[in-house]
Amino acid sequence: MKKKIEILSPAKNLVQGMAAINAGADAVYIGAPQFGARSNAVNSVEDIEELVRYAHLFKAQVFVVVNTILYDYELAEVKKLIYQLYDIGVDALIVQDMAIMEMDLPPIVIHASTQANNRDPQHVKFLKDTGMKRVVLARELNLDQIKEISTATDVELEFFVSGALCVSFSGNCYMSVANGERSANRGSCAQNCRLPYNLIDENGNTLIANSHLLSIKDLDLSDQLPSLIEAGITSFKIEGRLKDMVYVKNNTSYLRKKLDAFLENNDTYEKASSGKTHYNFEAEMDRSFNRGYTDYFVNKRKEKIGSWDSPKSQGQVIGKLVETRANGYVIENYDKLNNGDGLYFINENNEPDGMQINVINNNIVVPNNFKNIKPGTMIYRNSDAAFNKLVEREDSTVRKISVKLIFTETAEGFQLRAIDEDGHESVSTLETKKEVAKNSESTLPNIKKNFSKTGNTPFIVDDIEIDFTENWFLPISKINEIRRVVLEQLVDIRVKEYHREEVQITKTDHPYPVSKLDFTYNVANQLARAFYKRHGVTEIEKAFELQWDPGKSRVMTTKYCVKYELGKCWRYNKDTMGEKLTEPLTLTHGENAYKLKFNCKPCEMEIWEKDAELEYDNEEDN
C-alpha cells in the first residue's frame, strides 16, 4: 500500500479554504470562533461545517487549530467547542495545551502543534504514545534531526515548507507579552520581531542603527520535498492564515505541481486526496507576498537569513534601475512589468520604499508618485496587478474528479451509471418510450458529446461506454437530465461515504522526557498541570503570562543569530570575523531594550529584557 503525501494549506476563512482545495490542497487548517493562535482569523462553526463538506467531496481533510494556551475558566468552553467540531465532521484538532489531552473527548484525531516543543525524538515519541496521531515539527530542525525523529517513532510528521518564519522557537516567544501584554500563545502576537532596532555594544557604541535585526526571510523548501519525504515527512504545510487569496492559491498551486512531479509513476508514495486541478495561470511563489526566501536550517546553518531592510514584502526581482528620466525610469526587464504594479526598492537613506506604476510609455516606467532613485538600485515588484487579477478569478484553478459513465438500455427506458476514480457509484434511470433514430447515422457520438459536458460539477468524464441493441434516439434534454441527476447523486454519495478516522484518547502514565518544566512549557491551567504530574513531572513552573517579572525576563530563544549574520561567529567565521564585538550586545527600539546572550554549544541566541542579570560562558570553551 502506497504512503499518502499531503499538501496542507492555510484557510483564513471559508472562501479561502475552498480556494485552497480547488488549487490542489489535500488538507486545510482553519481557525474556530476562538482559541486559535491567530485571533484575526476566526470562523463560525457553520462555515467550518460547509468547508468540511466541500473538502470531503475531494477526500481532503479539514484540521481546526485550537492551539492557544488555556486558562482554567476557558476549559469548559474549549471542551464544548471540540464536541461541536467533532459533530460537524472535522478531521483533526491541532493543539498546544496538554489540558485538552486530559479532557473527556469524543474520538477525534489530535495533532500536536509546532508550539508543543517538538524538537527531539523523546518529546515527539512521548506525544505519539499519548494518542496523538501527528506532530507538527519545529521549523528549526535539519534533515538529520528529522530522520532521527522519524526513526524513533511512527507518528505522522508535518513540516512547514513555505511562508513566514517565527524567529523564535514556536511557542517560546514572549516579547509581545513583555512589550505590551499581548500574548502570542494566546493568539495576539504583536510581531515585535518585525520592528526596527539599534544594535549597541557594551561601550554604548551604535553598531547598526534602525534596522530590522530580528526580521528573517520567508521559508521556501519547494526544492526539498523529495529529501523531506525521505527523512519521514508526510505533510507539507504552508504558513499563512492571515494571508490573502492570491498567496494561498499561488503557493498551493506551486507546491502541488512540485509534489505531483515527484509522485508521478512513484511506486511508494501517492497523493493524499482525489481529483486533479487544472490551472489557468503559471504559479510562481515570488509573485505573491514574500520577504525573500531561505531554506532556514533544513540543510544546517550555511547562509544569512535576515531580512534586515524591511519586514514587508519585497516580491519578485525585476532588475536594476538604469536611468531616471523627467517623467519616469528606465528599468532592466521592464517588459515584465504591467500598469498598476507595485514596486519596491531601498532608497538612498537605506530605507524600504515603493511606488505604483501608472503607465509604461515607450519603454519608460511612469509612476503615480515620482521619486528620485539612484541608478543601479535593484527594483522588485511586490504587487503584480495582472497576475493578481488572473489568480483571483474563480476559474484560475478548477479541480475535477475523474468519472466513467456507462449508459445502457432497460425494459422501460435507459440507465446511466457513474463510477468515479475512487470507486463510488451512482445510478439513475430514465423511463421513456424508446424510439429508433429516423436516419441511419449513429446517435452514439452525439450522446457521448452531451454526456461529457459536466459544466460546474466537480467531475470530468474520462470514459463513456454505451451499450445499445438499436440506434436509439434521445432528446438532448433527456441526456442532460439523467447526467445531471447521476452526478448530483454522486456528490452526495462521496460526502456520505467519506471515511473519517477516529481515535479515542485514553489517559496514559508513561514518563515525560524531563521531570522539571520551566515557563517555556506554557502550563497555564490545572488540567495541564495534572497531565504532566501523571506523567512523572515533579516541578512545574507557571506559564510566562502568569508570572512575568517586568524588565528581567528571557523573552525569546532562537536558532537565528545576530553574530552569525554580522560575520562575527567564532565557529563559522573564525578566519574572517576580524575584531570581536564588545559584549553584551543590546537591541533598542524606543524605550525598549533587550540584551543578547549567545549560547554557542547548542548554537542558539537568547533575548532578555534590559534589567536581567546574565551569566556569560566563554564561548570558545563551549
Secondary structure, DSSP 8 states (H G I E B T S, - for coil): --EEEEEEEEESSHHHHHHHHHTT-SEEEEE-SSS-S-TTS---HHHHHHHHHHHHHTT-EEEEEE-S---GGGHHHHHHHHHHHHHTT--EEEE--GGGGGS---S-EEEE-TTTT--SHHHHHHHHHTT-SEEE--TT--HHHHHHHHHH--SEEEEEEEE---SS-TT---HHHHHHS--GGGT----GGGS-EEEE-TTS-EEEEEE-TT-B-EEE-GGGHHHHHHHT--EEEE--TTS-HHHHHHHHHHHHHHHHHHHTT-SSEEESS--EEEESS---GGGSS-S-EE-TTTT-S-S--B--S-SS---EEEEEEEEE-SS-EEETTGGG--TT-EEEEE-TTS-EEEEEEEEEETTEEEESS-----TT-EEEEEE-HHHHHHHHSGGGEEEEEEEEEEEEE-SSEEEEEEEETTS-EEEEEEE---EE-SSSS-SHHHHHHHHT--TTSSEEEEEEEEE-SS-EE--HHHHHHHHHHHHHHHHHHHHHT---------------S-SEE-GGG---SHHHHHHHHHTT--EE---HHHH--TTS-EEEEES--HHHHTT--TTTSTTT--S---SSEEEEETTEEEEEEEETTTTEEEEEETT-------GGG-
